[in-house]
Amino acid sequence: MTKRTTPAKPDQTGYATVHTDIVALLEAARRAAARSVNALMTASYWEIGRRIVEFEQGGQARADYGETLLARLATDLTARFGRGFSRQNLQQMRLFYLAWPADKICQTLSGKSVSPQLAQLPSAKSLPELAKAFPLPWSAYVRLLSVKNEHARAFYETEALRCGWSVRQLDRQVNSQFYERTALSHNKAAMLEKGELAEPGDALTPEQAIKDPFVLEFLNLKDEYSESDLEDALIQHLADFLLELGDDFAFLGRQRRLRLDDSWFRIDLLFFHRSLRCLLVIDLKVGQFSYADAGQMHMYLNYARQHWMKSGENPPIGLILCSGQGRNEAHYTLEGLSNKVLTAEYRTALPDEQLLADELEKTRRELEARRMARAGDLEGGV
């Protein structure tokens, strides 16, 4: 009978080295993948902008057709490729080409004037070459487009490249008027050195870079993720709980993204209530309720009313769920409804706020208990 030998435990120091190396490799690969996708996406959007501008320059008749062109393209491209091709986005691509015209891009690539090859409309095969002209992510160019002063925009672009600013850091520097402060400073070198320093909130993980809303839209991938395990589990449970209450709730989406100007927001859950014939926007806050939460919900409802509500439907309503230690709350946002009768009908048909708060508390306690149990099992197994 062959004697079975117990596998030797790996050398802990050697394992830690291998583990650290693999983690670094994967993080570098993810960053490289995100940069590659971003560069190709930016090159594609620049080309879309160029085609739109050159179409408009084909005569007065075409120029007059410009607005109609954007609306028609938005409808057709969205039907074919999904989100990311709204009229607003296409207009941004058009403005992107105008701010970074062909002669500027070709000088970036070769240091020379426009080459005959790039003067022609490139095919998809030439996009990787064109992508070399766009070292910043698309979201950075979107942020730069909002800087109307051309000198300031060029300054921020140069500093973002020189200092390796993340999009968050670029946004922070623009908001702090770093260009104006540097221009007025008597010690510009010191200001530029200070601008190189990143703050804790500036860094982006590889996952955050890959899950950039622009990248997800470009690749037509679903944007369904949360910032924490607890939040993710609560949202999933709440979706199941509402569906169990009856067939009035129709699930439409989770982590639904919406864009206002240059900022992105996400709605945790979106339902349609069949009896009330309206959208139900649900936002979960892992913390105490604040007036800012109500203001944000009003913004969501205004957006939903304008962009998501269909003909014949009633105005959307909001539900803010707050899960804080020792206090759970549920608040319906019914302002903006057309009449008091409709408001009363909504309150009758919707689940009681206390019922939702109790369910939230029960679920949170269960999740915390499971997490503590898992932690105990892991400690016991060491």
Secondary structure by P-SEA (a helix, b strand, c coil): cbbbbccccccaaaaaaaaaaaaaaaaaaaaaaaaaaaaaaaaaaaaaaaaaaaaaaccaaaaaaaaaaaaaaaaaaaacccccccaaaaaaaaaaaaaccaaaaaaaaccccccccccccccccccccccccccccaaaaaaaaacccaaaaaaaaaaaaaacccaaaaaaaaaaaaaaaaaacccaaaaaaaaacccccccccaaaaaacaaaaaaacccccccccaaaaaaaaaaaaaaaacccccccccccbbbbcccbbbbbcbbbbbccccbbbbbbbbcccccaaaaaaaaaaaaaaacccccccccbbbbbbbbbccccccccccccccccaaaaaaaaaacccaaaaaaaaaaaaaaaaaaaaaaaaaaaaac
